[in-house]
Amino acid sequence: MEEMWQWGLVFIHHIQQFQSPALDKFFILMTSLGAEVSYLVLFAFILWCVHFKLGSRVRWLFVLSVYINILLKLMFQMARPFHLSPAVQLIAAEGYGFPSGAAQSSVLVLCSIAYGLKSKIMWYVALFLSFLIGVSRIYLGVHFPHGVLGGWLIGFFIFYVYHYYLEPKLATMVKPIQNLKIKILAAS
């Protein structure tokens, strides 16, 4: 474990050697896109302006993801980079460092939106923004590379399980209920 942390710190120091005020602002902006408040604004926009069902579905996936992330952080209880090397910390962060909740949520939320919109361009935007949000967490010294990678993998896992396993099963359960409602309405 110690070797992984040391490698992670070397990686962070390597990235931070390119540090500048402009890069700091850019990565702070990227990391703020992965914050919970940004998702609340995004969900409201999707619910009211794009597609109510999609916004509602993605909102509940996000909430589920947050709880899974909290449980995993409590299970692993891994330090953040600045706990081992305070010099790498460029912004404030609390709690444990693995997995990265920002990386996990960005993949799950943005890819779920792209999936729901069936837009190839949105897929590129989702993957690109998820990548930048994850890299921002490393650059800002609040996550090790393995914490970001773990967050991305968990986000993709939740995305896959929901959209390719649970959602189709739920759809097959809803159809008979809708047919029953139609029969009841027709009988009355």
ChimeraX commands (.cxc) that place a marker at each C-alpha (Angstrom):
marker #1 position 0.00,0.00,0.00 radius 0.5
marker #1 position 2.85,2.35,0.88 radius 0.5
marker #1 position 4.36,1.90,-2.60 radius 0.5
marker #1 position 1.05,2.78,-4.25 radius 0.5
marker #1 position 0.79,5.98,-2.19 radius 0.5
marker #1 position 4.38,6.93,-2.97 radius 0.5
marker #1 position 3.82,6.34,-6.69 radius 0.5
marker #1 position 0.62,8.43,-6.47 radius 0.5
marker #1 position 2.46,11.30,-4.81 radius 0.5
marker #1 position 5.18,11.18,-7.47 radius 0.5
marker #1 position 2.45,11.28,-10.14 radius 0.5
marker #1 position 0.75,14.27,-8.48 radius 0.5
marker #1 position 4.06,16.13,-8.12 radius 0.5
marker #1 position 4.77,15.43,-11.79 radius 0.5
marker #1 position 1.41,16.90,-12.86 radius 0.5
marker #1 position 1.75,19.86,-10.50 radius 0.5
marker #1 position 5.11,20.84,-11.97 radius 0.5
marker #1 position 3.04,22.47,-14.75 radius 0.5
marker #1 position 1.04,24.44,-12.16 radius 0.5
marker #1 position 0.05,27.98,-13.08 radius 0.5
marker #1 position -2.74,30.35,-12.00 radius 0.5
marker #1 position -4.58,29.65,-15.28 radius 0.5
marker #1 position -4.37,25.86,-14.84 radius 0.5
marker #1 position -5.41,26.20,-11.18 radius 0.5
marker #1 position -8.54,28.13,-12.22 radius 0.5
marker #1 position -9.30,25.69,-15.04 radius 0.5
marker #1 position -9.05,22.61,-12.82 radius 0.5
marker #1 position -10.99,24.30,-9.99 radius 0.5
marker #1 position -13.75,24.94,-12.56 radius 0.5
marker #1 position -13.60,21.31,-13.71 radius 0.5
marker #1 position -13.73,19.99,-10.15 radius 0.5
marker #1 position -16.70,22.27,-9.38 radius 0.5
marker #1 position -18.56,20.66,-12.30 radius 0.5
marker #1 position -18.24,17.38,-10.37 radius 0.5
marker #1 position -19.67,18.86,-7.16 radius 0.5
marker #1 position -23.11,17.94,-5.83 radius 0.5
marker #1 position -24.45,21.49,-6.31 radius 0.5
marker #1 position -23.63,21.36,-10.03 radius 0.5
marker #1 position -25.59,18.13,-10.36 radius 0.5
marker #1 position -28.61,19.63,-8.59 radius 0.5
marker #1 position -28.67,22.45,-11.15 radius 0.5
marker #1 position -28.19,19.94,-13.99 radius 0.5
marker #1 position -31.03,17.72,-12.72 radius 0.5
marker #1 position -33.38,20.69,-12.44 radius 0.5
marker #1 position -32.55,21.73,-16.00 radius 0.5
marker #1 position -33.08,18.22,-17.38 radius 0.5
marker #1 position -36.31,17.71,-15.39 radius 0.5
marker #1 position -37.85,20.99,-16.54 radius 0.5
marker #1 position -36.32,21.61,-19.96 radius 0.5
marker #1 position -35.24,18.32,-21.51 radius 0.5
marker #1 position -37.01,15.17,-20.33 radius 0.5
marker #1 position -38.70,14.68,-16.98 radius 0.5
marker #1 position -38.23,10.89,-16.78 radius 0.5
marker #1 position -34.55,11.12,-17.72 radius 0.5
marker #1 position -33.89,13.81,-15.12 radius 0.5
marker #1 position -35.72,11.86,-12.44 radius 0.5
marker #1 position -33.96,8.59,-13.28 radius 0.5
marker #1 position -30.50,10.16,-13.32 radius 0.5
marker #1 position -31.19,12.01,-10.07 radius 0.5
marker #1 position -32.02,8.74,-8.28 radius 0.5
marker #1 position -28.96,7.03,-9.76 radius 0.5
marker #1 position -26.85,9.91,-8.45 radius 0.5
marker #1 position -28.32,9.56,-4.94 radius 0.5
marker #1 position -27.67,5.80,-5.01 radius 0.5
marker #1 position -24.11,6.45,-6.21 radius 0.5
marker #1 position -23.45,8.93,-3.38 radius 0.5
marker #1 position -24.53,6.36,-0.78 radius 0.5
marker #1 position -22.41,3.64,-2.39 radius 0.5
marker #1 position -19.45,6.03,-2.43 radius 0.5
marker #1 position -19.89,6.87,1.26 radius 0.5
marker #1 position -20.03,3.17,2.17 radius 0.5
marker #1 position -16.93,2.39,0.10 radius 0.5
marker #1 position -14.99,5.29,1.64 radius 0.5
marker #1 position -15.90,4.03,5.11 radius 0.5
marker #1 position -14.87,0.49,4.15 radius 0.5
marker #1 position -11.48,1.44,2.68 radius 0.5
marker #1 position -10.66,4.46,4.87 radius 0.5
marker #1 position -7.80,5.52,2.59 radius 0.5
marker #1 position -5.96,8.77,3.11 radius 0.5
marker #1 position -5.98,11.65,0.69 radius 0.5
marker #1 position -2.68,12.75,-0.88 radius 0.5
marker #1 position -2.41,15.87,1.28 radius 0.5
marker #1 position -2.59,13.72,4.43 radius 0.5
marker #1 position 0.81,12.32,3.43 radius 0.5
marker #1 position 2.22,15.41,1.68 radius 0.5
marker #1 position 0.46,18.67,2.63 radius 0.5
marker #1 position 2.27,20.57,-0.13 radius 0.5
marker #1 position 0.15,18.95,-2.88 radius 0.5
marker #1 position -3.16,20.30,-1.55 radius 0.5
marker #1 position -4.48,23.13,-3.73 radius 0.5
marker #1 position -8.12,23.09,-2.52 radius 0.5
marker #1 position -9.94,21.94,0.61 radius 0.5
marker #1 position -11.43,18.45,0.82 radius 0.5
marker #1 position -12.72,16.33,3.68 radius 0.5
marker #1 position -13.16,12.67,4.41 radius 0.5
marker #1 position -11.45,9.67,2.96 radius 0.5
marker #1 position -9.92,9.55,-0.50 radius 0.5
marker #1 position -10.97,6.26,-2.08 radius 0.5
marker #1 position -12.92,6.09,-4.30 radius 0.5
marker #1 position -13.26,9.57,-5.77 radius 0.5
marker #1 position -16.91,10.56,-5.49 radius 0.5
marker #1 position -16.48,13.28,-8.13 radius 0.5
marker #1 position -15.03,10.81,-10.64 radius 0.5
marker #1 position -17.68,8.20,-9.83 radius 0.5
marker #1 position -20.60,10.62,-10.08 radius 0.5
marker #1 position -19.36,12.30,-13.25 radius 0.5
marker #1 position -19.15,8.99,-15.12 radius 0.5
marker #1 position -22.51,7.74,-13.86 radius 0.5
marker #1 position -24.46,10.97,-14.31 radius 0.5
marker #1 position -23.00,12.22,-17.58 radius 0.5
marker #1 position -22.98,8.80,-19.27 radius 0.5
marker #1 position -26.54,8.14,-18.09 radius 0.5
marker #1 position -27.63,11.43,-19.65 radius 0.5
marker #1 position -25.85,10.55,-22.90 radius 0.5
marker #1 position -27.43,7.10,-22.84 radius 0.5
marker #1 position -30.89,8.55,-22.22 radius 0.5
marker #1 position -30.55,11.17,-24.94 radius 0.5
marker #1 position -29.14,8.60,-27.39 radius 0.5
marker #1 position -26.67,11.23,-28.56 radius 0.5
marker #1 position -23.24,10.30,-29.90 radius 0.5
marker #1 position -22.00,13.85,-29.34 radius 0.5
marker #1 position -23.23,13.78,-25.73 radius 0.5
marker #1 position -21.26,10.55,-25.22 radius 0.5
marker #1 position -18.07,12.33,-26.29 radius 0.5
marker #1 position -18.90,15.28,-24.03 radius 0.5
marker #1 position -19.71,12.95,-21.11 radius 0.5
marker #1 position -16.48,10.98,-21.41 radius 0.5
marker #1 position -14.35,14.09,-21.94 radius 0.5
marker #1 position -15.86,15.96,-18.98 radius 0.5
marker #1 position -15.59,12.86,-16.76 radius 0.5
marker #1 position -11.92,12.60,-17.71 radius 0.5
marker #1 position -11.27,16.29,-16.94 radius 0.5
marker #1 position -13.14,16.13,-13.63 radius 0.5
marker #1 position -11.08,13.11,-12.57 radius 0.5
marker #1 position -7.78,14.68,-13.66 radius 0.5
marker #1 position -8.72,17.88,-11.82 radius 0.5
marker #1 position -9.02,15.91,-8.56 radius 0.5
marker #1 position -5.48,14.58,-9.03 radius 0.5
marker #1 position -4.03,17.95,-10.13 radius 0.5
marker #1 position -5.59,19.69,-7.11 radius 0.5
marker #1 position -4.03,17.11,-4.80 radius 0.5
marker #1 position -7.25,15.79,-3.25 radius 0.5
marker #1 position -7.17,12.29,-4.79 radius 0.5
marker #1 position -4.54,9.77,-5.71 radius 0.5
marker #1 position -4.68,8.43,-9.29 radius 0.5
marker #1 position -5.99,5.09,-7.98 radius 0.5
marker #1 position -8.82,6.91,-6.18 radius 0.5
marker #1 position -9.92,8.55,-9.42 radius 0.5
marker #1 position -9.54,5.34,-11.41 radius 0.5
marker #1 position -11.55,3.50,-8.75 radius 0.5
marker #1 position -14.27,6.16,-8.92 radius 0.5
marker #1 position -14.47,5.91,-12.71 radius 0.5
marker #1 position -14.68,2.10,-12.59 radius 0.5
marker #1 position -17.39,2.11,-9.90 radius 0.5
marker #1 position -19.35,4.76,-11.81 radius 0.5
marker #1 position -19.17,2.67,-15.00 radius 0.5
marker #1 position -20.15,-0.45,-13.04 radius 0.5
marker #1 position -23.27,1.21,-11.58 radius 0.5
marker #1 position -24.08,2.64,-15.01 radius 0.5
marker #1 position -23.77,-0.78,-16.68 radius 0.5
marker #1 position -25.72,-2.70,-14.02 radius 0.5
marker #1 position -28.56,-0.22,-14.07 radius 0.5
marker #1 position -28.90,0.47,-17.79 radius 0.5
marker #1 position -28.10,-2.98,-19.17 radius 0.5
marker #1 position -29.47,-5.22,-16.43 radius 0.5
marker #1 position -31.94,-3.54,-14.04 radius 0.5
marker #1 position -33.66,-1.11,-16.42 radius 0.5
marker #1 position -34.65,-3.84,-18.93 radius 0.5
marker #1 position -35.93,-6.01,-16.08 radius 0.5
marker #1 position -37.93,-3.11,-14.64 radius 0.5
marker #1 position -39.41,-2.41,-18.08 radius 0.5
marker #1 position -40.67,-5.99,-18.35 radius 0.5
marker #1 position -42.25,-5.66,-14.90 radius 0.5
marker #1 position -43.99,-2.36,-15.72 radius 0.5
marker #1 position -45.63,-3.53,-18.97 radius 0.5
marker #1 position -47.94,-6.14,-17.32 radius 0.5
marker #1 position -48.95,-3.55,-14.71 radius 0.5
marker #1 position -49.83,-1.05,-17.45 radius 0.5
marker #1 position -51.83,-3.73,-19.28 radius 0.5
marker #1 position -53.71,-4.51,-16.06 radius 0.5
marker #1 position -54.55,-0.82,-15.60 radius 0.5
marker #1 position -55.91,-0.68,-19.16 radius 0.5
marker #1 position -58.08,-3.79,-18.55 radius 0.5
marker #1 position -59.42,-2.34,-15.29 radius 0.5
marker #1 position -60.24,0.96,-16.97 radius 0.5
marker #1 position -61.92,-0.84,-19.87 radius 0.5
marker #1 position -64.00,-2.96,-17.49 radius 0.5
marker #1 position -65.29,0.01,-15.51 radius 0.5
marker link #1:1,2 radius 0.2
marker link #1:2,3 radius 0.2
marker link #1:3,4 radius 0.2
marker link #1:4,5 radius 0.2
marker link #1:5,6 radius 0.2
marker link #1:6,7 radius 0.2
marker link #1:7,8 radius 0.2
marker link #1:8,9 radius 0.2
marker link #1:9,10 radius 0.2
marker link #1:10,11 radius 0.2
marker link #1:11,12 radius 0.2
marker link #1:12,13 radius 0.2
marker link #1:13,14 radius 0.2
marker link #1:14,15 radius 0.2
marker link #1:15,16 radius 0.2
marker link #1:16,17 radius 0.2
marker link #1:17,18 radius 0.2
marker link #1:18,19 radius 0.2
marker link #1:19,20 radius 0.2
marker link #1:20,21 radius 0.2
marker link #1:21,22 radius 0.2
marker link #1:22,23 radius 0.2
marker link #1:23,24 radius 0.2
marker link #1:24,25 radius 0.2
marker link #1:25,26 radius 0.2
marker link #1:26,27 radius 0.2
marker link #1:27,28 radius 0.2
marker link #1:28,29 radius 0.2
marker link #1:29,30 radius 0.2
marker link #1:30,31 radius 0.2
marker link #1:31,32 radius 0.2
marker link #1:32,33 radius 0.2
marker link #1:33,34 radius 0.2
marker link #1:34,35 radius 0.2
marker link #1:35,36 radius 0.2
marker link #1:36,37 radius 0.2
marker link #1:37,38 radius 0.2
marker link #1:38,39 radius 0.2
marker link #1:39,40 radius 0.2
marker link #1:40,41 radius 0.2
marker link #1:41,42 radius 0.2
marker link #1:42,43 radius 0.2
marker link #1:43,44 radius 0.2
marker link #1:44,45 radius 0.2
marker link #1:45,46 radius 0.2
marker link #1:46,47 radius 0.2
marker link #1:47,48 radius 0.2
marker link #1:48,49 radius 0.2
marker link #1:49,50 radius 0.2
marker link #1:50,51 radius 0.2
marker link #1:51,52 radius 0.2
marker link #1:52,53 radius 0.2
marker link #1:53,54 radius 0.2
marker link #1:54,55 radius 0.2
marker link #1:55,56 radius 0.2
marker link #1:56,57 radius 0.2
marker link #1:57,58 radius 0.2
marker link #1:58,59 radius 0.2
marker link #1:59,60 radius 0.2
marker link #1:60,61 radius 0.2
marker link #1:61,62 radius 0.2
marker link #1:62,63 radius 0.2
marker link #1:63,64 radius 0.2
marker link #1:64,65 radius 0.2
marker link #1:65,66 radius 0.2
marker link #1:66,67 radius 0.2
marker link #1:67,68 radius 0.2
marker link #1:68,69 radius 0.2
marker link #1:69,70 radius 0.2
marker link #1:70,71 radius 0.2
marker link #1:71,72 radius 0.2
marker link #1:72,73 radius 0.2
marker link #1:73,74 radius 0.2
marker link #1:74,75 radius 0.2
marker link #1:75,76 radius 0.2
marker link #1:76,77 radius 0.2
marker link #1:77,78 radius 0.2
marker link #1:78,79 radius 0.2
marker link #1:79,80 radius 0.2
marker link #1:80,81 radius 0.2
marker link #1:81,82 radius 0.2
marker link #1:82,83 radius 0.2
marker link #1:83,84 radius 0.2
marker link #1:84,85 radius 0.2
marker link #1:85,86 radius 0.2
marker link #1:86,87 radius 0.2
marker link #1:87,88 radius 0.2
marker link #1:88,89 radius 0.2
marker link #1:89,90 radius 0.2
marker link #1:90,91 radius 0.2
marker link #1:91,92 radius 0.2
marker link #1:92,93 radius 0.2
marker link #1:93,94 radius 0.2
marker link #1:94,95 radius 0.2
marker link #1:95,96 radius 0.2
marker link #1:96,97 radius 0.2
marker link #1:97,98 radius 0.2
marker link #1:98,99 radius 0.2
marker link #1:99,100 radius 0.2
marker link #1:100,101 radius 0.2
marker link #1:101,102 radius 0.2
marker link #1:102,103 radius 0.2
marker link #1:103,104 radius 0.2
marker link #1:104,105 radius 0.2
marker link #1:105,106 radius 0.2
marker link #1:106,107 radius 0.2
marker link #1:107,108 radius 0.2
marker link #1:108,109 radius 0.2
marker link #1:109,110 radius 0.2
marker link #1:110,111 radius 0.2
marker link #1:111,112 radius 0.2
marker link #1:112,113 radius 0.2
marker link #1:113,114 radius 0.2
marker link #1:114,115 radius 0.2
marker link #1:115,116 radius 0.2
marker link #1:116,117 radius 0.2
marker link #1:117,118 radius 0.2
marker link #1:118,119 radius 0.2
marker link #1:119,120 radius 0.2
marker link #1:120,121 radius 0.2
marker link #1:121,122 radius 0.2
marker link #1:122,123 radius 0.2
marker link #1:123,124 radius 0.2
marker link #1:124,125 radius 0.2
marker link #1:125,126 radius 0.2
marker link #1:126,127 radius 0.2
marker link #1:127,128 radius 0.2
marker link #1:128,129 radius 0.2
marker link #1:129,130 radius 0.2
marker link #1:130,131 radius 0.2
marker link #1:131,132 radius 0.2
marker link #1:132,133 radius 0.2
marker link #1:133,134 radius 0.2
marker link #1:134,135 radius 0.2
marker link #1:135,136 radius 0.2
marker link #1:136,137 radius 0.2
marker link #1:137,138 radius 0.2
marker link #1:138,139 radius 0.2
marker link #1:139,140 radius 0.2
marker link #1:140,141 radius 0.2
marker link #1:141,142 radius 0.2
marker link #1:142,143 radius 0.2
marker link #1:143,144 radius 0.2
marker link #1:144,145 radius 0.2
marker link #1:145,146 radius 0.2
marker link #1:146,147 radius 0.2
marker link #1:147,148 radius 0.2
marker link #1:148,149 radius 0.2
marker link #1:149,150 radius 0.2
marker link #1:150,151 radius 0.2
marker link #1:151,152 radius 0.2
marker link #1:152,153 radius 0.2
marker link #1:153,154 radius 0.2
marker link #1:154,155 radius 0.2
marker link #1:155,156 radius 0.2
marker link #1:156,157 radius 0.2
marker link #1:157,158 radius 0.2
marker link #1:158,159 radius 0.2
marker link #1:159,160 radius 0.2
marker link #1:160,161 radius 0.2
marker link #1:161,162 radius 0.2
marker link #1:162,163 radius 0.2
marker link #1:163,164 radius 0.2
marker link #1:164,165 radius 0.2
marker link #1:165,166 radius 0.2
marker link #1:166,167 radius 0.2
marker link #1:167,168 radius 0.2
marker link #1:168,169 radius 0.2
marker link #1:169,170 radius 0.2
marker link #1:170,171 radius 0.2
marker link #1:171,172 radius 0.2
marker link #1:172,173 radius 0.2
marker link #1:173,174 radius 0.2
marker link #1:174,175 radius 0.2
marker link #1:175,176 radius 0.2
marker link #1:176,177 radius 0.2
marker link #1:177,178 radius 0.2
marker link #1:178,179 radius 0.2
marker link #1:179,180 radius 0.2
marker link #1:180,181 radius 0.2
marker link #1:181,182 radius 0.2
marker link #1:182,183 radius 0.2
marker link #1:183,184 radius 0.2
marker link #1:184,185 radius 0.2
marker link #1:185,186 radius 0.2
marker link #1:186,187 radius 0.2
marker link #1:187,188 radius 0.2
view
